Amino acid sequence: MFSPETTQKGEDMIIQSLDPVHIIGESSLVAFSKDAGWDVEMERFRPNIVSVGHGAYADETWQEIKIGDTVLEFDHRTTRCLITNVNWDGVRTNGTIQTLRKHRPRCEKTNKPVFGSYFAVKQTGHVKPGDKIILVKSRTV
């Protein structure tokens, strides 16, 4: 994936991202907030895309999806760290990571709690706000 940026001098530059696309469902955050007992902000988890209109944790069952004319393939579940305890104002809390540890599955390799999924770009294309996520193939969790 490539994204054009502009330098301070106004010159165009290209930034290449080799990282997968991070997706979290809006309903997953609602379910997690209920477990936490407070409204957890999506920004704590830094997704690239927030899915809307799918069941809680649905992204964990997607093997291949299409958004716009872009095709994405499941890469791995997102392990969470202590940074989720810090909101955008820099206020620290312990509740987020503790709730993740209590209510979410753990990564087999790291034992860290998981929340969200990473997807690799299988076919490049354009994605715009409002594009629907179309399930092409599901996977067993």
Residue frames as qw, qx, qy, qz and C-alpha x, y, z in Angstrom:
[[0.000, 0.891, 0.455, 0.000, 0.00, 0.00, 0.00],
 [0.418, 0.132, 0.004, 0.899, 1.22, 3.47, -0.77],
 [0.088, -0.872, -0.459, 0.147, 0.01, 6.77, 0.58],
 [0.406, 0.562, 0.022, 0.720, 1.05, 10.18, -0.76],
 [0.432, -0.732, -0.302, 0.432, 2.17, 12.74, 1.79],
 [0.324, 0.845, 0.000, 0.425, 3.44, 16.30, 1.50],
 [0.624, -0.123, -0.335, 0.695, 6.62, 17.50, 3.18],
 [0.184, -0.760, -0.278, 0.558, 6.87, 20.87, 4.95],
 [0.137, -0.383, 0.397, 0.823, 8.46, 22.26, 1.76],
 [0.632, 0.459, 0.092, -0.617, 5.40, 21.15, -0.23],
 [0.275, 0.400, -0.812, -0.325, 7.25, 18.32, -1.99],
 [0.906, -0.072, -0.110, -0.401, 5.36, 15.10, -2.57],
 [0.008, -0.439, 0.891, -0.112, 6.72, 11.95, -1.00],
 [0.806, -0.087, -0.467, -0.354, 5.56, 8.37, -0.95],
 [0.357, -0.439, 0.719, -0.403, 5.41, 6.39, 2.27],
 [0.629, 0.059, -0.730, -0.261, 5.30, 2.65, 1.90],
 [0.605, -0.377, 0.465, -0.525, 3.47, 0.70, 4.55],
 [0.420, 0.205, -0.877, -0.109, 4.38, -2.94, 4.90],
 [0.218, 0.007, 0.785, -0.580, 2.14, -3.42, 7.90],
 [0.048, -0.420, -0.872, -0.247, -1.22, -5.14, 7.57],
 [0.286, -0.443, -0.167, -0.834, -4.49, -3.25, 7.91],
 [0.067, -0.090, -0.814, 0.570, -5.89, -3.20, 11.45],
 [0.427, -0.360, -0.452, -0.695, -9.68, -3.69, 11.72],
 [0.007, 0.149, 0.803, -0.577, -11.89, -3.55, 14.80],
 [0.173, -0.538, -0.709, -0.423, -15.68, -3.75, 14.84],
 [0.235, -0.442, 0.123, -0.857, -17.76, -1.02, 16.40],
 [0.812, -0.383, -0.197, -0.393, -19.94, -3.70, 18.04],
 [0.784, -0.002, -0.470, 0.405, -16.78, -5.33, 19.45],
 [0.183, 0.291, -0.348, 0.872, -15.95, -2.08, 21.23],
 [0.567, -0.414, -0.051, -0.710, -19.52, -1.85, 22.56],
 [0.903, -0.233, -0.356, -0.058, -19.27, -5.42, 23.93],
 [0.630, 0.112, -0.432, 0.635, -15.84, -4.73, 25.41],
 [0.095, -0.419, 0.190, -0.883, -17.06, -1.47, 26.98],
 [0.761, -0.416, -0.185, -0.462, -19.89, -3.41, 28.64],
 [0.866, -0.119, -0.389, 0.289, -17.31, -5.84, 30.10],
 [0.417, 0.249, -0.307, 0.818, -15.16, -2.89, 31.23],
 [0.246, -0.691, -0.594, 0.331, -18.09, -1.06, 32.83],
 [0.035, -0.746, -0.002, 0.665, -17.26, 2.23, 31.07],
 [0.659, 0.739, 0.123, -0.072, -17.22, 3.66, 27.54],
 [0.635, -0.340, 0.413, 0.557, -13.81, 2.70, 26.17],
 [0.330, 0.785, -0.165, -0.498, -12.64, 4.94, 23.32],
 [0.907, 0.391, 0.125, 0.094, -11.85, 3.30, 19.97],
 [0.306, 0.871, -0.338, 0.184, -8.74, 5.49, 19.71],
 [0.564, -0.610, 0.548, -0.092, -7.05, 3.45, 22.44],
 [0.829, 0.023, 0.550, 0.100, -6.80, 0.57, 19.94],
 [0.007, -0.637, 0.438, 0.634, -5.69, 2.57, 16.85],
 [0.668, 0.305, 0.666, 0.133, -7.51, 0.68, 14.08],
 [0.113, -0.130, 0.489, 0.855, -7.12, 1.67, 10.44],
 [0.406, -0.223, -0.557, -0.690, -10.71, 0.64, 9.72],
 [0.337, 0.037, 0.693, -0.636, -13.73, 0.41, 12.04],
 [0.175, -0.213, -0.856, -0.438, -16.32, -2.06, 10.78],
 [0.397, 0.059, 0.326, -0.856, -19.97, -1.15, 11.30],
 [0.763, 0.130, -0.131, -0.620, -23.01, -3.41, 11.14],
 [0.669, 0.173, -0.723, 0.015, -21.30, -6.69, 12.05],
 [0.793, -0.551, -0.248, -0.078, -21.57, -8.75, 15.23],
 [0.387, -0.829, 0.400, -0.050, -19.13, -8.36, 18.10],
 [0.460, -0.496, 0.706, 0.210, -15.72, -9.86, 17.27],
 [0.828, 0.490, 0.227, -0.152, -16.89, -10.81, 13.75],
 [0.345, 0.822, -0.446, -0.077, -13.51, -9.74, 12.31],
 [0.378, -0.484, 0.786, -0.070, -11.94, -12.71, 14.10],
 [0.713, 0.197, 0.667, -0.083, -13.92, -15.07, 11.84],
 [0.569, 0.786, -0.034, -0.240, -13.09, -13.40, 8.51],
 [0.773, -0.117, 0.415, 0.465, -10.51, -15.14, 6.29],
 [0.306, 0.111, 0.423, 0.845, -10.97, -12.89, 3.26],
 [0.142, 0.764, 0.474, -0.414, -12.95, -9.68, 2.84],
 [0.372, 0.405, 0.382, 0.743, -13.51, -7.09, 0.16],
 [0.077, -0.765, -0.310, 0.559, -13.82, -3.35, 0.81],
 [0.301, 0.756, -0.232, -0.533, -14.41, -1.23, -2.27],
 [0.847, 0.456, -0.261, -0.084, -12.22, -2.94, -4.87],
 [0.056, 0.615, -0.732, 0.287, -9.57, -3.94, -2.30],
 [0.900, -0.179, -0.373, -0.134, -9.29, -7.55, -1.14],
 [0.171, -0.656, 0.609, -0.412, -7.84, -8.26, 2.31],
 [0.809, -0.044, -0.586, -0.024, -6.82, -11.58, 3.82],
 [0.696, -0.709, 0.042, -0.110, -6.65, -12.39, 7.54],
 [0.450, 0.597, -0.563, 0.353, -3.08, -12.21, 8.83],
 [0.457, -0.111, -0.752, 0.461, -3.29, -12.44, 12.63],
 [0.377, -0.816, -0.433, -0.063, -5.21, -11.28, 15.67],
 [0.160, 0.741, -0.227, 0.611, -4.02, -8.09, 17.31],
 [0.638, -0.334, -0.531, 0.446, -2.22, -8.57, 20.61],
 [0.157, -0.908, -0.119, -0.369, -2.69, -5.72, 23.05],
 [0.576, 0.089, -0.430, 0.690, -0.16, -4.00, 25.30],
 [0.296, -0.528, -0.491, 0.626, -0.14, -1.44, 28.12],
 [0.068, -0.010, 0.204, 0.977, -0.52, 1.52, 25.73],
 [0.277, -0.507, -0.676, -0.457, -4.27, 0.77, 25.69],
 [0.409, -0.603, -0.540, 0.421, -4.29, 2.19, 29.23],
 [0.196, -0.371, 0.012, 0.908, -3.49, 5.68, 27.87],
 [0.391, 0.763, 0.511, -0.066, -6.18, 7.82, 26.25],
 [0.513, 0.606, 0.193, 0.576, -5.52, 10.57, 23.69],
 [0.185, -0.928, 0.050, -0.320, -5.27, 13.18, 26.45],
 [0.382, 0.491, -0.658, 0.424, -2.40, 11.23, 28.00],
 [0.600, -0.433, 0.377, -0.557, -4.46, 10.10, 31.00],
 [0.323, 0.227, -0.919, 0.015, -3.45, 6.66, 32.23],
 [0.777, -0.251, 0.208, -0.538, -5.81, 4.04, 33.60],
 [0.176, -0.311, 0.934, 0.005, -5.26, 0.40, 34.44],
 [0.668, 0.224, 0.498, -0.506, -8.76, -0.71, 33.52],
 [0.675, 0.534, -0.283, -0.423, -8.31, -1.33, 29.81],
 [0.395, 0.429, -0.812, -0.009, -5.54, -3.92, 29.89],
 [0.263, -0.108, 0.842, -0.459, -6.96, -5.58, 33.01],
 [0.702, 0.323, 0.305, -0.557, -10.36, -5.95, 31.33],
 [0.625, 0.522, -0.504, -0.287, -8.72, -7.29, 28.16],
 [0.140, 0.350, -0.907, 0.190, -6.82, -9.86, 30.22],
 [0.411, 0.050, 0.729, -0.545, -10.00, -10.88, 32.03],
 [0.650, 0.441, 0.383, -0.486, -12.45, -11.06, 29.11],
 [0.615, 0.657, -0.308, -0.308, -10.51, -11.64, 25.87],
 [0.984, 0.048, 0.018, 0.168, -8.67, -14.70, 24.57],
 [0.374, -0.762, 0.411, 0.333, -4.87, -14.76, 24.74],
 [0.567, 0.655, -0.474, -0.155, -2.32, -15.14, 21.96],
 [0.988, -0.131, -0.060, 0.061, -0.83, -18.62, 22.10],
 [0.712, 0.367, -0.221, 0.556, 2.71, -17.33, 21.48],
 [0.182, 0.454, -0.291, 0.822, 2.83, -14.24, 23.72],
 [0.293, -0.460, -0.771, 0.329, -0.03, -14.82, 26.18],
 [0.049, 0.154, 0.103, -0.981, -1.16, -11.23, 25.54],
 [0.425, 0.532, 0.628, -0.376, -4.89, -10.54, 25.18],
 [0.234, 0.147, 0.622, 0.733, -6.21, -10.06, 21.63],
 [0.244, 0.717, 0.462, -0.462, -8.64, -7.42, 20.36],
 [0.402, 0.772, -0.193, -0.454, -9.01, -6.68, 16.65],
 [0.865, 0.123, 0.425, 0.237, -7.49, -8.32, 13.59],
 [0.059, -0.634, 0.456, 0.621, -4.77, -7.57, 11.08],
 [0.787, 0.483, 0.383, -0.038, -5.42, -8.17, 7.40],
 [0.396, -0.312, 0.511, 0.696, -2.85, -8.29, 4.59],
 [0.486, 0.606, -0.078, -0.625, -3.65, -6.64, 1.27],
 [0.669, 0.091, 0.711, 0.199, -4.25, -9.38, -1.28],
 [0.391, 0.542, 0.497, 0.554, -5.47, -7.09, -4.06],
 [0.171, -0.280, -0.151, 0.932, -4.81, -3.35, -3.96],
 [0.031, 0.637, 0.618, 0.460, -7.59, -0.93, -4.71],
 [0.075, -0.391, 0.116, -0.910, -9.45, 2.05, -3.34],
 [0.336, -0.508, -0.755, 0.243, -11.27, 2.17, -0.02],
 [0.052, -0.412, -0.002, -0.910, -13.42, 5.12, 0.95],
 [0.215, 0.033, 0.651, -0.727, -15.51, 5.97, 4.00],
 [0.672, 0.211, 0.187, -0.684, -18.85, 4.20, 3.87],
 [0.533, 0.302, -0.734, -0.294, -17.65, 1.25, 1.78],
 [0.890, -0.272, 0.098, -0.352, -19.22, -2.00, 2.96],
 [0.169, -0.463, 0.870, -0.001, -17.12, -4.90, 4.18],
 [0.861, 0.169, -0.220, -0.426, -18.10, -7.92, 2.13],
 [0.621, -0.386, 0.681, -0.050, -17.22, -11.34, 3.54],
 [0.572, 0.472, -0.574, -0.347, -15.63, -13.47, 0.81],
 [0.746, 0.024, -0.661, 0.076, -14.48, -16.38, 2.97],
 [0.573, -0.713, 0.190, -0.355, -14.78, -17.12, 6.67],
 [0.439, 0.371, -0.766, 0.288, -12.40, -18.97, 8.96],
 [0.761, -0.491, -0.422, -0.041, -12.76, -21.11, 12.05],
 [0.101, -0.774, 0.408, -0.474, -11.48, -19.55, 15.25]]
